[in-house]
Amino acid sequence: MQLCVALDLPSLKENLKLAEELKEFDIWLKVGFRSYIRDGREFIKALKQINPSFKIFLDLKLYDIPNTMADAAEEIAKMDVDMFNIHASAGKRAMQEVMKRLEPLKKRPLVLAVTALTSFDYHTFKEIYGAEIEEKAKQFALQSYQAGLDGVVCSVYESPMIKHETGSSFITLTPGIRPFGESGDDQKRVADIKTAKEYNVDIIVVGRPVYKAENPAKAVKKILHNI
């Protein structure tokens, strides 16, 4: 299991400071909407300058018509990122178009599909999608697998089912991790490290418990020790 730290701080300066504090670790760094819209490609370059071994996960959750998603995926592949994600609910054709566009590249980022956002509780998800989370997560994961993606973004609780339906090498990345039982905040389907390990999660995403810690490096060291 690998650790991905979310760079969700309010300013470029704070995010870079956090990256500097964590530069000794072999970890993923997640760059989401706010950070990327505000700081752009230069932010990603700056992270790589701090530690070229940092693995960058660009978390933009592409969702559009198939050709537009493929165009965006091609542009992302030109950046120095190691992984990005799209919404599985954009459909199997859109996912296939993305992978087809990336196929000629000698080196491409990993591509994951979002199944169900971990901010959804079961009632809200069904209200929007008209089905249970487990049912749709299974459908989305299978379609992602069939479209040639590398894995999915899901909650810890869907990981075993998704692995069973696809294969052990199909990546499950799980947000909403509260390593040692911290508050879930705006996340609904959260879990701790122990549960993530038991459920065979490949990459856990941790945000607030690291960047709100008095000593982020110490918090990361403790997480890595436990995984």
C-alpha positions as CSV (number, residue, x, y, z in Angstrom):
1,M,0.0,0.0,0.0
2,Q,1.3,3.5,-0.9
3,L,0.6,6.9,0.6
4,C,-0.7,9.9,-1.4
5,V,-0.8,13.3,0.4
6,A,-3.4,15.8,-0.7
7,L,-2.0,19.3,-1.4
8,D,-5.2,21.2,-0.6
9,L,-3.8,24.2,1.3
10,P,-5.1,27.7,0.6
11,S,-1.9,29.1,-1.1
12,L,0.9,28.0,-3.3
13,K,3.4,29.0,-0.6
14,E,1.8,26.7,2.0
15,N,1.6,23.8,-0.5
16,L,5.3,24.1,-1.4
17,K,6.3,24.4,2.2
18,L,4.5,21.2,3.0
19,A,6.2,19.5,0.0
20,E,9.5,20.7,1.3
21,E,8.8,19.2,4.7
22,L,7.9,15.8,3.1
23,K,10.7,15.7,0.5
24,E,12.6,12.8,2.2
25,F,9.6,10.5,1.6
26,D,8.8,8.3,-1.3
27,I,5.1,9.3,-1.7
28,W,2.4,10.4,-4.1
29,L,1.3,14.1,-4.0
30,K,-2.3,14.9,-5.1
31,V,-2.9,18.1,-6.9
32,G,-6.6,18.9,-7.0
33,F,-8.9,21.5,-8.5
34,R,-8.1,24.5,-6.3
35,S,-4.3,24.1,-6.4
36,Y,-4.2,23.4,-10.2
37,I,-6.6,26.2,-11.2
38,R,-4.7,28.7,-9.0
39,D,-1.1,27.6,-9.6
40,G,-1.2,25.5,-12.9
41,R,1.7,23.6,-14.5
42,E,4.3,25.7,-12.8
43,F,3.2,24.2,-9.5
44,I,3.8,20.7,-10.8
45,K,7.2,21.7,-12.0
46,A,8.0,23.2,-8.7
47,L,7.0,20.0,-6.9
48,K,9.3,17.9,-9.1
49,Q,12.2,20.3,-8.4
50,I,11.7,19.8,-4.7
51,N,12.0,16.0,-5.2
52,P,12.1,14.5,-8.7
53,S,11.0,11.2,-7.1
54,F,7.6,12.6,-6.0
55,K,4.8,10.9,-7.9
56,I,2.2,13.4,-8.9
57,F,-1.5,12.5,-9.1
58,L,-3.5,15.2,-11.0
59,D,-7.0,15.0,-9.5
60,L,-9.2,16.9,-12.0
61,K,-11.8,14.2,-12.6
62,L,-12.4,14.8,-16.2
63,Y,-16.1,14.6,-17.3
64,D,-17.2,15.7,-20.7
65,I,-18.0,14.3,-24.2
66,P,-15.6,11.6,-25.3
67,N,-13.5,13.6,-27.7
68,T,-13.1,16.5,-25.3
69,M,-12.0,14.1,-22.6
70,A,-9.5,12.5,-25.0
71,D,-8.1,15.9,-25.9
72,A,-7.7,16.9,-22.3
73,A,-6.1,13.5,-21.5
74,E,-3.6,14.0,-24.3
75,E,-2.6,17.4,-22.9
76,I,-2.3,16.0,-19.4
77,A,0.0,13.3,-20.7
78,K,2.4,16.0,-22.0
79,M,2.8,17.2,-18.4
80,D,5.2,15.6,-15.9
81,V,2.4,13.8,-13.9
82,D,2.3,10.2,-13.0
83,M,-1.5,9.7,-12.7
84,F,-4.8,11.4,-13.4
85,N,-8.4,10.6,-13.2
86,I,-11.7,10.8,-15.1
87,H,-15.3,10.1,-14.1
88,A,-16.5,6.6,-15.0
89,S,-20.0,7.9,-15.3
90,A,-18.9,9.7,-18.4
91,G,-19.4,6.3,-20.0
92,K,-17.4,3.4,-21.4
93,R,-17.0,5.0,-24.8
94,A,-15.4,8.1,-23.2
95,M,-13.0,6.0,-21.2
96,Q,-12.1,4.0,-24.3
97,E,-11.5,7.2,-26.3
98,V,-9.1,8.4,-23.5
99,M,-7.1,5.2,-23.5
100,K,-7.0,5.0,-27.3
101,R,-5.6,8.6,-27.5
102,L,-2.9,7.7,-25.0
103,E,-2.0,4.4,-26.6
104,P,0.7,5.7,-29.0
105,L,2.7,7.3,-26.3
106,K,5.9,5.7,-25.2
107,K,5.2,6.7,-21.6
108,R,1.8,7.6,-20.3
109,P,0.4,8.4,-16.8
110,L,-1.8,5.9,-15.0
111,V,-5.5,6.6,-15.6
112,L,-8.1,5.9,-12.9
113,A,-11.8,6.3,-13.0
114,V,-13.9,7.8,-10.2
115,T,-16.7,5.4,-9.2
116,A,-18.6,7.2,-6.4
117,L,-17.3,10.2,-4.6
118,T,-16.6,9.5,-1.0
119,S,-18.6,12.6,0.0
120,F,-21.8,10.8,-0.9
121,D,-23.7,8.9,1.7
122,Y,-25.9,6.0,0.6
123,H,-29.1,8.0,0.4
124,T,-27.7,10.9,-1.6
125,F,-26.0,8.6,-4.0
126,K,-29.2,6.7,-4.7
127,E,-31.1,9.9,-5.1
128,I,-28.8,11.0,-7.9
129,Y,-27.8,7.7,-9.6
130,G,-31.0,5.7,-9.0
131,A,-29.1,2.7,-7.6
132,E,-27.1,1.5,-4.6
133,I,-23.5,2.6,-4.4
134,E,-22.2,-1.0,-4.5
135,E,-24.2,-1.8,-7.6
136,K,-23.0,1.3,-9.5
137,A,-19.4,1.0,-8.2
138,K,-19.3,-2.5,-9.5
139,Q,-20.7,-1.5,-12.9
140,F,-18.3,1.5,-13.2
141,A,-15.3,-0.5,-12.1
142,L,-16.0,-3.3,-14.7
143,Q,-16.5,-0.8,-17.5
144,S,-13.2,1.0,-16.5
145,Y,-11.4,-2.4,-16.5
146,Q,-12.9,-3.3,-19.9
147,A,-11.9,0.1,-21.3
148,G,-8.3,-0.5,-20.4
149,L,-7.9,1.9,-17.4
150,D,-5.4,1.1,-14.7
151,G,-7.8,1.3,-11.8
152,V,-10.5,3.3,-10.0
153,V,-11.0,5.8,-7.2
154,C,-13.4,4.3,-4.7
155,S,-14.1,4.1,-1.0
156,V,-12.2,1.5,1.1
157,Y,-15.5,-0.5,1.4
158,E,-15.8,-1.1,-2.3
159,S,-12.2,-2.2,-2.8
160,P,-12.6,-5.9,-2.1
161,M,-15.6,-6.3,-4.5
162,I,-13.8,-4.3,-7.2
163,K,-10.7,-6.5,-6.9
164,H,-12.8,-9.6,-7.0
165,E,-14.6,-8.5,-10.2
166,T,-11.5,-7.2,-12.0
167,G,-8.2,-8.5,-10.7
168,S,-5.6,-8.0,-8.0
169,S,-3.5,-5.7,-10.2
170,F,-6.4,-3.3,-10.9
171,I,-5.6,-0.3,-8.7
172,T,-7.9,0.9,-6.0
173,L,-7.1,4.4,-4.7
174,T,-9.2,5.5,-1.7
175,P,-9.8,9.0,-0.5
176,G,-11.4,9.7,2.9
177,I,-8.7,8.0,4.9
178,R,-8.5,9.1,8.5
179,P,-5.3,7.2,9.6
180,F,-6.0,7.0,13.3
181,G,-9.7,7.7,13.6
182,E,-9.8,11.4,13.0
183,S,-13.0,13.3,12.1
184,G,-14.4,12.6,8.6
185,D,-15.2,16.3,8.0
186,D,-17.0,16.5,4.6
187,Q,-16.2,12.8,3.8
188,K,-18.9,10.3,4.5
189,R,-17.5,6.9,3.7
190,V,-14.2,7.1,5.6
191,A,-11.9,4.5,7.0
192,D,-8.6,4.1,8.9
193,I,-5.3,2.5,7.8
194,K,-6.1,-0.9,9.4
195,T,-9.3,-1.2,7.4
196,A,-7.6,-0.1,4.2
197,K,-5.0,-2.8,4.6
198,E,-7.5,-5.5,5.3
199,Y,-9.5,-4.4,2.2
200,N,-6.4,-4.6,-0.1
201,V,-6.3,-0.9,-1.0
202,D,-3.3,0.0,-3.2
203,I,-3.1,3.8,-2.6
204,I,-4.6,5.8,0.3
205,V,-5.1,9.5,0.1
206,V,-4.6,11.5,3.3
207,G,-5.1,15.3,3.5
208,R,-6.1,17.1,6.7
209,P,-4.5,14.6,9.2
210,V,-1.1,15.4,7.5
211,Y,-1.3,19.1,6.6
212,K,-3.1,20.1,9.8
213,A,-0.6,18.1,12.0
214,E,1.8,20.1,14.2
215,N,4.6,18.2,12.5
216,P,3.5,16.9,9.0
217,A,6.7,14.9,8.5
218,K,6.2,13.1,11.7
219,A,2.6,12.3,10.8
220,V,3.7,10.9,7.4
221,K,6.4,8.8,9.0
222,K,3.8,7.4,11.4
223,I,1.4,6.6,8.5
224,L,4.2,4.9,6.5
225,H,5.2,2.9,9.5
226,N,1.6,1.6,9.8
227,I,1.2,0.7,6.1
